[in-house]
Amino acid sequence: MLFLVAALMLLGVVLGTVAHAPFTFTAVAAVVIAVWLGVFALRERHARRRTPSH
């Protein structure tokens, strides 16, 4: 429960910061995060194909 409260507080701080940031900065940050998540997903998929499952 404490983790949930902390996560919601952190989300509020982040969303508050984004609301005051310029749109270009927000868009660039969103693209960087999307690329990072895409690379992570591809690496995970590649790693699972290389490792035989038992």
trRosetta pair geometry for C-beta under 8 A, 3 or more apart (Angstrom, degrees):
i j d omega theta_ij theta_ji phi_ij phi_ji
1 4 5.7 -50 -153 31 35 113
1 5 6.7 34 150 -17 65 103
2 5 5.7 -52 -150 36 36 112
2 6 6.3 35 152 -18 67 106
3 6 5.7 -57 -147 39 31 111
3 7 6.2 32 154 -21 66 107
4 7 5.7 -54 -145 36 30 111
4 8 6.4 28 156 -17 64 107
5 8 5.9 -57 -148 38 29 109
5 9 6.4 29 153 -19 64 107
6 9 5.7 -54 -147 36 31 111
6 10 6.3 30 154 -18 65 107
7 10 5.8 -55 -147 38 31 110
7 11 6.3 34 153 -21 64 106
8 11 5.5 -51 -145 36 32 115
8 12 6.5 36 153 -21 63 103
9 12 5.7 -53 -152 34 32 113
9 13 6.6 31 151 -18 64 103
10 13 5.7 -53 -150 35 34 111
10 14 6.3 31 154 -16 67 106
11 14 5.8 -56 -145 39 31 109
11 15 6.1 25 159 -14 67 109
12 15 6.0 -56 -140 41 27 106
12 16 6.1 31 158 -21 63 109
13 16 5.7 -57 -148 37 27 113
13 17 6.5 28 154 -20 63 106
14 17 5.7 -55 -151 34 31 111
14 18 6.4 29 153 -17 65 106
15 18 5.6 -51 -144 37 35 111
15 19 6.4 42 154 -27 64 102
16 19 5.7 -50 -150 27 31 115
16 20 7.0 13 157 -5 61 107
17 20 6.3 -72 -157 43 32 99
17 21 6.3 36 150 -33 69 109
18 21 5.5 -51 -141 25 37 116
18 26 5.5 90 -158 -114 92 116
21 25 4.8 -104 167 83 113 126
21 26 5.3 135 96 -56 117 92
21 29 8.0 11 130 4 159 141
22 25 4.8 91 64 7 85 104
22 26 7.1 -156 95 -6 44 88
23 26 5.6 -58 -148 39 35 112
23 27 6.1 35 155 -20 70 107
24 27 5.7 -54 -146 37 31 111
24 28 6.3 29 156 -17 65 106
25 28 5.9 -56 -146 38 29 109
25 29 6.2 28 156 -17 65 109
26 29 5.8 -56 -147 39 28 111
26 30 6.3 31 154 -21 64 107
27 30 5.7 -54 -147 35 30 112
27 31 6.5 29 155 -18 64 104
28 31 5.8 -54 -149 36 32 110
28 32 6.4 33 153 -20 65 106
29 32 5.7 -53 -146 36 32 112
29 33 6.3 30 156 -16 65 107
30 33 5.9 -56 -147 38 30 109
30 34 6.2 31 154 -21 64 108
31 34 5.6 -54 -145 37 31 113
31 35 6.3 31 156 -18 65 105
32 35 6.0 -55 -149 36 29 109
32 36 6.3 31 153 -20 63 109
33 36 5.5 -54 -147 37 32 115
33 37 6.3 29 156 -16 66 106
34 37 5.9 -56 -147 39 29 108
34 38 6.3 31 153 -20 63 108
35 38 5.5 -55 -148 37 32 114
35 39 6.4 32 155 -18 66 104
36 39 6.0 -54 -149 36 29 109
36 40 6.4 30 152 -19 62 108
37 40 5.5 -53 -146 37 33 115
37 41 6.3 36 154 -21 66 104
38 41 5.7 -53 -147 34 31 111
38 42 6.4 28 156 -16 64 106
39 42 5.8 -56 -148 39 31 110
39 43 6.3 31 155 -18 66 107
40 43 5.8 -56 -148 37 29 110
40 44 6.3 28 155 -18 65 107
41 44 5.8 -55 -147 37 30 110
41 45 6.3 30 155 -19 65 107
42 45 5.7 -53 -145 37 31 111
42 46 6.2 30 156 -17 65 108
43 46 5.7 -56 -145 39 30 110
43 47 6.1 30 156 -20 65 108
44 47 5.7 -55 -144 37 29 110
44 48 6.4 27 158 -18 64 107
45 48 6.0 -57 -149 35 28 108
45 49 6.6 26 155 -18 63 107
46 49 5.9 -58 -151 35 31 109
46 50 6.6 27 154 -19 65 108
47 50 5.9 -58 -149 35 32 110
47 51 6.4 13 161 -6 67 112
48 51 6.2 -63 -139 45 30 99
48 53 7.9 15 -171 -58 84 108
